[in-house]
Amino acid sequence: MKVKDEIIFRSGIIYVIVVIMALVLIVRIILLQTVERAKWESLSDKYVYKLDIM
């Protein structure tokens, strides 16, 4: 392989890894927003101090 081809190949590998990580992050955010929403809302009700306006 030429040096240019090696650089392009390595850059492509890094690009694919970054895209996969971004997709994993997006899927995790969607799961937290939809599937685990009730769990985290109950924890916030338990631990977050709320002020009531009188």
mmCIF file as Biopython writes it, N, C-alpha, C and O atoms, coordinates in Angstrom:
data_model
#
loop_
_atom_site.group_PDB
_atom_site.id
_atom_site.type_symbol
_atom_site.label_atom_id
_atom_site.label_alt_id
_atom_site.label_comp_id
_atom_site.label_asym_id
_atom_site.label_entity_id
_atom_site.label_seq_id
_atom_site.pdbx_PDB_ins_code
_atom_site.Cartn_x
_atom_site.Cartn_y
_atom_site.Cartn_z
_atom_site.occupancy
_atom_site.B_iso_or_equiv
_atom_site.auth_seq_id
_atom_site.auth_asym_id
_atom_site.pdbx_PDB_model_num
ATOM 1   N N  . MET A ? 1  ? 0.833   -1.193 0.000  1.0 0.0 1  A 1 
ATOM 2   C CA . MET A ? 1  ? 0.000   0.000  0.000  1.0 0.0 1  A 1 
ATOM 3   C C  . MET A ? 1  ? 0.872   1.250  0.000  1.0 0.0 1  A 1 
ATOM 4   O O  . MET A ? 1  ? 1.960   1.286  0.576  1.0 0.0 1  A 1 
ATOM 5   N N  . LYS A ? 2  ? 0.368   2.229  -0.645 1.0 0.0 2  A 1 
ATOM 6   C CA . LYS A ? 2  ? 1.053   3.506  -0.603 1.0 0.0 2  A 1 
ATOM 7   C C  . LYS A ? 2  ? 0.742   4.189  0.723  1.0 0.0 2  A 1 
ATOM 8   O O  . LYS A ? 2  ? -0.211  3.831  1.415  1.0 0.0 2  A 1 
ATOM 9   N N  . VAL A ? 3  ? 1.540   5.153  1.055  1.0 0.0 3  A 1 
ATOM 10  C CA . VAL A ? 3  ? 1.358   5.887  2.305  1.0 0.0 3  A 1 
ATOM 11  C C  . VAL A ? 3  ? 0.002   6.589  2.317  1.0 0.0 3  A 1 
ATOM 12  O O  . VAL A ? 3  ? -0.688  6.603  3.336  1.0 0.0 3  A 1 
ATOM 13  N N  . LYS A ? 4  ? -0.371  7.168  1.184  1.0 0.0 4  A 1 
ATOM 14  C CA . LYS A ? 4  ? -1.653  7.870  1.097  1.0 0.0 4  A 1 
ATOM 15  C C  . LYS A ? 4  ? -2.816  6.907  1.358  1.0 0.0 4  A 1 
ATOM 16  O O  . LYS A ? 4  ? -3.758  7.250  2.072  1.0 0.0 4  A 1 
ATOM 17  N N  . ASP A ? 5  ? -2.749  5.705  0.781  1.0 0.0 5  A 1 
ATOM 18  C CA . ASP A ? 5  ? -3.803  4.719  0.984  1.0 0.0 5  A 1 
ATOM 19  C C  . ASP A ? 5  ? -3.885  4.275  2.443  1.0 0.0 5  A 1 
ATOM 20  O O  . ASP A ? 5  ? -4.981  4.066  2.963  1.0 0.0 5  A 1 
ATOM 21  N N  . GLU A ? 6  ? -2.752  4.131  3.101  1.0 0.0 6  A 1 
ATOM 22  C CA . GLU A ? 6  ? -2.747  3.757  4.515  1.0 0.0 6  A 1 
ATOM 23  C C  . GLU A ? 6  ? -3.394  4.833  5.374  1.0 0.0 6  A 1 
ATOM 24  O O  . GLU A ? 6  ? -4.168  4.529  6.282  1.0 0.0 6  A 1 
ATOM 25  N N  . ILE A ? 7  ? -3.081  6.072  5.090  1.0 0.0 7  A 1 
ATOM 26  C CA . ILE A ? 7  ? -3.666  7.182  5.854  1.0 0.0 7  A 1 
ATOM 27  C C  . ILE A ? 7  ? -5.173  7.227  5.648  1.0 0.0 7  A 1 
ATOM 28  O O  . ILE A ? 7  ? -5.924  7.411  6.606  1.0 0.0 7  A 1 
ATOM 29  N N  . ILE A ? 8  ? -5.620  7.061  4.414  1.0 0.0 8  A 1 
ATOM 30  C CA . ILE A ? 8  ? -7.059  7.068  4.129  1.0 0.0 8  A 1 
ATOM 31  C C  . ILE A ? 8  ? -7.739  5.889  4.819  1.0 0.0 8  A 1 
ATOM 32  O O  . ILE A ? 8  ? -8.831  6.046  5.367  1.0 0.0 8  A 1 
ATOM 33  N N  . PHE A ? 9  ? -7.124  4.728  4.804  1.0 0.0 9  A 1 
ATOM 34  C CA . PHE A ? 9  ? -7.685  3.544  5.454  1.0 0.0 9  A 1 
ATOM 35  C C  . PHE A ? 9  ? -7.809  3.753  6.961  1.0 0.0 9  A 1 
ATOM 36  O O  . PHE A ? 9  ? -8.851  3.447  7.541  1.0 0.0 9  A 1 
ATOM 37  N N  . ARG A ? 10 ? -6.781  4.259  7.588  1.0 0.0 10 A 1 
ATOM 38  C CA . ARG A ? 10 ? -6.819  4.504  9.033  1.0 0.0 10 A 1 
ATOM 39  C C  . ARG A ? 10 ? -7.841  5.577  9.385  1.0 0.0 10 A 1 
ATOM 40  O O  . ARG A ? 10 ? -8.538  5.464  10.394 1.0 0.0 10 A 1 
ATOM 41  N N  . SER A ? 11 ? -7.934  6.600  8.573  1.0 0.0 11 A 1 
ATOM 42  C CA . SER A ? 11 ? -8.937  7.643  8.805  1.0 0.0 11 A 1 
ATOM 43  C C  . SER A ? 11 ? -10.342 7.071  8.678  1.0 0.0 11 A 1 
ATOM 44  O O  . SER A ? 11 ? -11.237 7.443  9.437  1.0 0.0 11 A 1 
ATOM 45  N N  . GLY A ? 12 ? -10.535 6.179  7.734  1.0 0.0 12 A 1 
ATOM 46  C CA . GLY A ? 12 ? -11.834 5.530  7.566  1.0 0.0 12 A 1 
ATOM 47  C C  . GLY A ? 12 ? -12.213 4.697  8.771  1.0 0.0 12 A 1 
ATOM 48  O O  . GLY A ? 12 ? -13.371 4.694  9.188  1.0 0.0 12 A 1 
ATOM 49  N N  . ILE A ? 13 ? -11.243 3.989  9.337  1.0 0.0 13 A 1 
ATOM 50  C CA . ILE A ? 13 ? -11.502 3.188  10.537 1.0 0.0 13 A 1 
ATOM 51  C C  . ILE A ? 13 ? -11.923 4.088  11.693 1.0 0.0 13 A 1 
ATOM 52  O O  . ILE A ? 13 ? -12.893 3.787  12.388 1.0 0.0 13 A 1 
ATOM 53  N N  . ILE A ? 14 ? -11.214 5.171  11.903 1.0 0.0 14 A 1 
ATOM 54  C CA . ILE A ? 14 ? -11.555 6.111  12.976 1.0 0.0 14 A 1 
ATOM 55  C C  . ILE A ? 14 ? -12.935 6.702  12.742 1.0 0.0 14 A 1 
ATOM 56  O O  . ILE A ? 14 ? -13.718 6.840  13.682 1.0 0.0 14 A 1 
ATOM 57  N N  . TYR A ? 15 ? -13.242 7.050  11.500 1.0 0.0 15 A 1 
ATOM 58  C CA . TYR A ? 15 ? -14.551 7.609  11.163 1.0 0.0 15 A 1 
ATOM 59  C C  . TYR A ? 15 ? -15.658 6.615  11.503 1.0 0.0 15 A 1 
ATOM 60  O O  . TYR A ? 15 ? -16.668 6.996  12.096 1.0 0.0 15 A 1 
ATOM 61  N N  . VAL A ? 16 ? -15.483 5.363  11.140 1.0 0.0 16 A 1 
ATOM 62  C CA . VAL A ? 16 ? -16.490 4.336  11.431 1.0 0.0 16 A 1 
ATOM 63  C C  . VAL A ? 16 ? -16.656 4.164  12.936 1.0 0.0 16 A 1 
ATOM 64  O O  . VAL A ? 16 ? -17.783 4.025  13.411 1.0 0.0 16 A 1 
ATOM 65  N N  . ILE A ? 17 ? -15.578 4.169  13.688 1.0 0.0 17 A 1 
ATOM 66  C CA . ILE A ? 17 ? -15.656 4.032  15.141 1.0 0.0 17 A 1 
ATOM 67  C C  . ILE A ? 17 ? -16.415 5.203  15.755 1.0 0.0 17 A 1 
ATOM 68  O O  . ILE A ? 17 ? -17.246 5.005  16.641 1.0 0.0 17 A 1 
ATOM 69  N N  . VAL A ? 18 ? -16.142 6.406  15.298 1.0 0.0 18 A 1 
ATOM 70  C CA . VAL A ? 18 ? -16.837 7.590  15.821 1.0 0.0 18 A 1 
ATOM 71  C C  . VAL A ? 18 ? -18.327 7.527  15.498 1.0 0.0 18 A 1 
ATOM 72  O O  . VAL A ? 18 ? -19.153 7.871  16.343 1.0 0.0 18 A 1 
ATOM 73  N N  . VAL A ? 19 ? -18.677 7.099  14.307 1.0 0.0 19 A 1 
ATOM 74  C CA . VAL A ? 19 ? -20.090 6.985  13.923 1.0 0.0 19 A 1 
ATOM 75  C C  . VAL A ? 19 ? -20.792 5.933  14.778 1.0 0.0 19 A 1 
ATOM 76  O O  . VAL A ? 19 ? -21.923 6.149  15.213 1.0 0.0 19 A 1 
ATOM 77  N N  . ILE A ? 20 ? -20.147 4.814  15.020 1.0 0.0 20 A 1 
ATOM 78  C CA . ILE A ? 20 ? -20.737 3.769  15.863 1.0 0.0 20 A 1 
ATOM 79  C C  . ILE A ? 20 ? -20.949 4.279  17.281 1.0 0.0 20 A 1 
ATOM 80  O O  . ILE A ? 20 ? -21.996 4.026  17.878 1.0 0.0 20 A 1 
ATOM 81  N N  . MET A ? 21 ? -19.977 4.988  17.825 1.0 0.0 21 A 1 
ATOM 82  C CA . MET A ? 21 ? -20.121 5.536  19.177 1.0 0.0 21 A 1 
ATOM 83  C C  . MET A ? 21 ? -21.267 6.543  19.236 1.0 0.0 21 A 1 
ATOM 84  O O  . MET A ? 21 ? -22.013 6.568  20.215 1.0 0.0 21 A 1 
ATOM 85  N N  . ALA A ? 22 ? -21.418 7.366  18.214 1.0 0.0 22 A 1 
ATOM 86  C CA . ALA A ? 22 ? -22.514 8.335  18.175 1.0 0.0 22 A 1 
ATOM 87  C C  . ALA A ? 22 ? -23.862 7.622  18.126 1.0 0.0 22 A 1 
ATOM 88  O O  . ALA A ? 22 ? -24.804 8.036  18.800 1.0 0.0 22 A 1 
ATOM 89  N N  . LEU A ? 23 ? -23.960 6.572  17.345 1.0 0.0 23 A 1 
ATOM 90  C CA . LEU A ? 23 ? -25.208 5.811  17.272 1.0 0.0 23 A 1 
ATOM 91  C C  . LEU A ? 23 ? -25.538 5.145  18.599 1.0 0.0 23 A 1 
ATOM 92  O O  . LEU A ? 23 ? -26.697 5.123  19.013 1.0 0.0 23 A 1 
ATOM 93  N N  . VAL A ? 24 ? -24.527 4.604  19.265 1.0 0.0 24 A 1 
ATOM 94  C CA . VAL A ? 24 ? -24.745 3.997  20.582 1.0 0.0 24 A 1 
ATOM 95  C C  . VAL A ? 24 ? -25.246 5.045  21.563 1.0 0.0 24 A 1 
ATOM 96  O O  . VAL A ? 24 ? -26.157 4.774  22.346 1.0 0.0 24 A 1 
ATOM 97  N N  . LEU A ? 25 ? -24.671 6.223  21.530 1.0 0.0 25 A 1 
ATOM 98  C CA . LEU A ? 25 ? -25.091 7.302  22.416 1.0 0.0 25 A 1 
ATOM 99  C C  . LEU A ? 25 ? -26.532 7.725  22.137 1.0 0.0 25 A 1 
ATOM 100 O O  . LEU A ? 25 ? -27.304 7.940  23.072 1.0 0.0 25 A 1 
ATOM 101 N N  . ILE A ? 26 ? -26.894 7.845  20.887 1.0 0.0 26 A 1 
ATOM 102 C CA . ILE A ? 26 ? -28.264 8.229  20.528 1.0 0.0 26 A 1 
ATOM 103 C C  . ILE A ? 26 ? -29.261 7.166  20.977 1.0 0.0 26 A 1 
ATOM 104 O O  . ILE A ? 26 ? -30.323 7.497  21.505 1.0 0.0 26 A 1 
ATOM 105 N N  . VAL A ? 27 ? -28.929 5.895  20.773 1.0 0.0 27 A 1 
ATOM 106 C CA . VAL A ? 27 ? -29.818 4.810  21.210 1.0 0.0 27 A 1 
ATOM 107 C C  . VAL A ? 27 ? -29.971 4.832  22.721 1.0 0.0 27 A 1 
ATOM 108 O O  . VAL A ? 27 ? -31.075 4.640  23.230 1.0 0.0 27 A 1 
ATOM 109 N N  . ARG A ? 28 ? -28.896 5.060  23.439 1.0 0.0 28 A 1 
ATOM 110 C CA . ARG A ? 28 ? -28.958 5.104  24.907 1.0 0.0 28 A 1 
ATOM 111 C C  . ARG A ? 28 ? -29.838 6.265  25.382 1.0 0.0 28 A 1 
ATOM 112 O O  . ARG A ? 28 ? -30.614 6.106  26.324 1.0 0.0 28 A 1 
ATOM 113 N N  . ILE A ? 29 ? -29.726 7.406  24.748 1.0 0.0 29 A 1 
ATOM 114 C CA . ILE A ? 29 ? -30.556 8.557  25.115 1.0 0.0 29 A 1 
ATOM 115 C C  . ILE A ? 29 ? -32.025 8.250  24.860 1.0 0.0 29 A 1 
ATOM 116 O O  . ILE A ? 29 ? -32.880 8.576  25.684 1.0 0.0 29 A 1 
ATOM 117 N N  . ILE A ? 30 ? -32.325 7.627  23.725 1.0 0.0 30 A 1 
ATOM 118 C CA . ILE A ? 30 ? -33.713 7.282  23.419 1.0 0.0 30 A 1 
ATOM 119 C C  . ILE A ? 30 ? -34.256 6.292  24.440 1.0 0.0 30 A 1 
ATOM 120 O O  . ILE A ? 30 ? -35.404 6.415  24.868 1.0 0.0 30 A 1 
ATOM 121 N N  . LEU A ? 31 ? -33.452 5.317  24.833 1.0 0.0 31 A 1 
ATOM 122 C CA . LEU A ? 31 ? -33.898 4.354  25.845 1.0 0.0 31 A 1 
ATOM 123 C C  . LEU A ? 31 ? -34.165 5.038  27.178 1.0 0.0 31 A 1 
ATOM 124 O O  . LEU A ? 31 ? -35.160 4.741  27.840 1.0 0.0 31 A 1 
ATOM 125 N N  . LEU A ? 32 ? -33.294 5.942  27.573 1.0 0.0 32 A 1 
ATOM 126 C CA . LEU A ? 32 ? -33.508 6.657  28.828 1.0 0.0 32 A 1 
ATOM 127 C C  . LEU A ? 32 ? -34.767 7.507  28.774 1.0 0.0 32 A 1 
ATOM 128 O O  . LEU A ? 32 ? -35.490 7.605  29.765 1.0 0.0 32 A 1 
ATOM 129 N N  . GLN A ? 33 ? -35.038 8.119  27.637 1.0 0.0 33 A 1 
ATOM 130 C CA . GLN A ? 33 ? -36.199 8.989  27.501 1.0 0.0 33 A 1 
ATOM 131 C C  . GLN A ? 33 ? -37.503 8.205  27.477 1.0 0.0 33 A 1 
ATOM 132 O O  . GLN A ? 33 ? -38.525 8.705  27.949 1.0 0.0 33 A 1 
ATOM 133 N N  . THR A ? 34 ? -37.495 7.003  26.947 1.0 0.0 34 A 1 
ATOM 134 C CA . THR A ? 34 ? -38.742 6.265  26.770 1.0 0.0 34 A 1 
ATOM 135 C C  . THR A ? 34 ? -38.899 5.127  27.772 1.0 0.0 34 A 1 
ATOM 136 O O  . THR A ? 34 ? -39.874 5.096  28.522 1.0 0.0 34 A 1 
ATOM 137 N N  . VAL A ? 35 ? -37.970 4.213  27.793 1.0 0.0 35 A 1 
ATOM 138 C CA . VAL A ? 35 ? -38.126 2.988  28.576 1.0 0.0 35 A 1 
ATOM 139 C C  . VAL A ? 35 ? -37.917 3.229  30.064 1.0 0.0 35 A 1 
ATOM 140 O O  . VAL A ? 35 ? -38.705 2.745  30.876 1.0 0.0 35 A 1 
ATOM 141 N N  . GLU A ? 36 ? -36.885 3.957  30.438 1.0 0.0 36 A 1 
ATOM 142 C CA . GLU A ? 36 ? -36.535 4.120  31.845 1.0 0.0 36 A 1 
ATOM 143 C C  . GLU A ? 36 ? -37.051 5.425  32.438 1.0 0.0 36 A 1 
ATOM 144 O O  . GLU A ? 36 ? -36.595 5.838  33.505 1.0 0.0 36 A 1 
ATOM 145 N N  . ARG A ? 37 ? -37.974 6.067  31.781 1.0 0.0 37 A 1 
ATOM 146 C CA . ARG A ? 37 ? -38.457 7.376  32.218 1.0 0.0 37 A 1 
ATOM 147 C C  . ARG A ? 37 ? -39.092 7.332  33.605 1.0 0.0 37 A 1 
ATOM 148 O O  . ARG A ? 37 ? -38.798 8.184  34.443 1.0 0.0 37 A 1 
ATOM 149 N N  . ALA A ? 38 ? -39.951 6.360  33.857 1.0 0.0 38 A 1 
ATOM 150 C CA . ALA A ? 38 ? -40.661 6.279  35.138 1.0 0.0 38 A 1 
ATOM 151 C C  . ALA A ? 38 ? -39.685 6.075  36.297 1.0 0.0 38 A 1 
ATOM 152 O O  . ALA A ? 38 ? -39.857 6.651  37.372 1.0 0.0 38 A 1 
ATOM 153 N N  . LYS A ? 39 ? -38.680 5.268  36.076 1.0 0.0 39 A 1 
ATOM 154 C CA . LYS A ? 39 ? -37.681 5.010  37.122 1.0 0.0 39 A 1 
ATOM 155 C C  . LYS A ? 39 ? -36.984 6.304  37.532 1.0 0.0 39 A 1 
ATOM 156 O O  . LYS A ? 39 ? -36.854 6.592  38.722 1.0 0.0 39 A 1 
ATOM 157 N N  . TRP A ? 40 ? -36.542 7.074  36.559 1.0 0.0 40 A 1 
ATOM 158 C CA . TRP A ? 40 ? -35.796 8.290  36.856 1.0 0.0 40 A 1 
ATOM 159 C C  . TRP A ? 40 ? -36.698 9.398  37.381 1.0 0.0 40 A 1 
ATOM 160 O O  . TRP A ? 40 ? -36.252 10.227 38.173 1.0 0.0 40 A 1 
ATOM 161 N N  . GLU A ? 41 ? -37.953 9.428  36.957 1.0 0.0 41 A 1 
ATOM 162 C CA . GLU A ? 41 ? -38.885 10.412 37.512 1.0 0.0 41 A 1 
ATOM 163 C C  . GLU A ? 41 ? -39.158 10.128 38.981 1.0 0.0 41 A 1 
ATOM 164 O O  . GLU A ? 41 ? -39.241 11.057 39.784 1.0 0.0 41 A 1 
ATOM 165 N N  . SER A ? 42 ? -39.299 8.852  39.345 1.0 0.0 42 A 1 
ATOM 166 C CA . SER A ? 42 ? -39.537 8.522  40.753 1.0 0.0 42 A 1 
ATOM 167 C C  . SER A ? 42 ? -38.318 8.863  41.603 1.0 0.0 42 A 1 
ATOM 168 O O  . SER A ? 42 ? -38.466 9.321  42.736 1.0 0.0 42 A 1 
ATOM 169 N N  . LEU A ? 43 ? -37.129 8.648  41.077 1.0 0.0 43 A 1 
ATOM 170 C CA . LEU A ? 43 ? -35.925 9.015  41.822 1.0 0.0 43 A 1 
ATOM 171 C C  . LEU A ? 43 ? -35.819 10.526 41.984 1.0 0.0 43 A 1 
ATOM 172 O O  . LEU A ? 43 ? -35.374 11.004 43.028 1.0 0.0 43 A 1 
ATOM 173 N N  . SER A ? 44 ? -36.220 11.279 40.975 1.0 0.0 44 A 1 
ATOM 174 C CA . SER A ? 44 ? -36.140 12.732 41.103 1.0 0.0 44 A 1 
ATOM 175 C C  . SER A ? 44 ? -37.156 13.239 42.114 1.0 0.0 44 A 1 
ATOM 176 O O  . SER A ? 44 ? -36.877 14.189 42.845 1.0 0.0 44 A 1 
ATOM 177 N N  . ASP A ? 45 ? -38.330 12.620 42.168 1.0 0.0 45 A 1 
ATOM 178 C CA . ASP A ? 45 ? -39.320 13.013 43.173 1.0 0.0 45 A 1 
ATOM 179 C C  . ASP A ? 45 ? -38.801 12.744 44.579 1.0 0.0 45 A 1 
ATOM 180 O O  . ASP A ? 45 ? -39.118 13.474 45.518 1.0 0.0 45 A 1 
ATOM 181 N N  . LYS A ? 46 ? -38.013 11.707 44.714 1.0 0.0 46 A 1 
ATOM 182 C CA . LYS A ? 46 ? -37.497 11.323 46.027 1.0 0.0 46 A 1 
ATOM 183 C C  . LYS A ? 46 ? -36.357 12.240 46.487 1.0 0.0 46 A 1 
ATOM 184 O O  . LYS A ? 46 ? -36.281 12.574 47.669 1.0 0.0 46 A 1 
ATOM 185 N N  . TYR A ? 47 ? -35.483 12.647 45.584 1.0 0.0 47 A 1 
ATOM 186 C CA . TYR A ? 47 ? -34.258 13.333 45.982 1.0 0.0 47 A 1 
ATOM 187 C C  . TYR A ? 47 ? -34.203 14.829 45.685 1.0 0.0 47 A 1 
ATOM 188 O O  . TYR A ? 47 ? -33.364 15.525 46.256 1.0 0.0 47 A 1 
ATOM 189 N N  . VAL A ? 48 ? -35.046 15.337 44.832 1.0 0.0 48 A 1 
ATOM 190 C CA . VAL A ? 48 ? -34.979 16.749 44.456 1.0 0.0 48 A 1 
ATOM 191 C C  . VAL A ? 48 ? -35.842 17.560 45.407 1.0 0.0 48 A 1 
ATOM 192 O O  . VAL A ? 48 ? -37.001 17.223 45.652 1.0 0.0 48 A 1 
ATOM 193 N N  . TYR A ? 49 ? -35.269 18.632 45.941 1.0 0.0 49 A 1 
ATOM 194 C CA . TYR A ? 49 ? -35.984 19.525 46.847 1.0 0.0 49 A 1 
ATOM 195 C C  . TYR A ? 49 ? -36.788 20.501 46.016 1.0 0.0 49 A 1 
ATOM 196 O O  . TYR A ? 49 ? -36.245 21.230 45.186 1.0 0.0 49 A 1 
ATOM 197 N N  . LYS A ? 50 ? -38.090 20.504 46.252 1.0 0.0 50 A 1 
ATOM 198 C CA . LYS A ? 50 ? -38.961 21.378 45.474 1.0 0.0 50 A 1 
ATOM 199 C C  . LYS A ? 50 ? -39.561 22.439 46.382 1.0 0.0 50 A 1 
ATOM 200 O O  . LYS A ? 50 ? -39.942 22.158 47.518 1.0 0.0 50 A 1 
ATOM 201 N N  . LEU A ? 51 ? -39.641 23.650 45.873 1.0 0.0 51 A 1 
ATOM 202 C CA . LEU A ? 51 ? -40.249 24.751 46.601 1.0 0.0 51 A 1 
ATOM 203 C C  . LEU A ? 51 ? -41.686 24.917 46.138 1.0 0.0 51 A 1 
ATOM 204 O O  . LEU A ? 51 ? -41.961 24.952 44.939 1.0 0.0 51 A 1 
ATOM 205 N N  . ASP A ? 52 ? -42.590 25.019 47.086 1.0 0.0 52 A 1 
ATOM 206 C CA . ASP A ? 52 ? -43.986 25.277 46.752 1.0 0.0 52 A 1 
ATOM 207 C C  . ASP A ? 52 ? -44.265 26.754 46.941 1.0 0.0 52 A 1 
ATOM 208 O O  . ASP A ? 52 ? -43.871 27.341 47.949 1.0 0.0 52 A 1 
ATOM 209 N N  . ILE A ? 53 ? -44.931 27.347 45.992 1.0 0.0 53 A 1 
ATOM 210 C CA . ILE A ? 53 ? -45.299 28.754 46.086 1.0 0.0 53 A 1 
ATOM 211 C C  . ILE A ? 53 ? -46.592 28.857 46.872 1.0 0.0 53 A 1 
ATOM 212 O O  . ILE A ? 53 ? -47.578 28.186 46.567 1.0 0.0 53 A 1 
ATOM 213 N N  . MET A ? 54 ? -46.573 29.713 47.893 1.0 0.0 54 A 1 
ATOM 214 C CA . MET A ? 54 ? -47.760 29.867 48.731 1.0 0.0 54 A 1 
ATOM 215 C C  . MET A ? 54 ? -48.460 31.153 48.434 1.0 0.0 54 A 1 
ATOM 216 O O  . MET A ? 54 ? -49.485 31.453 49.046 1.0 0.0 54 A 1 
#
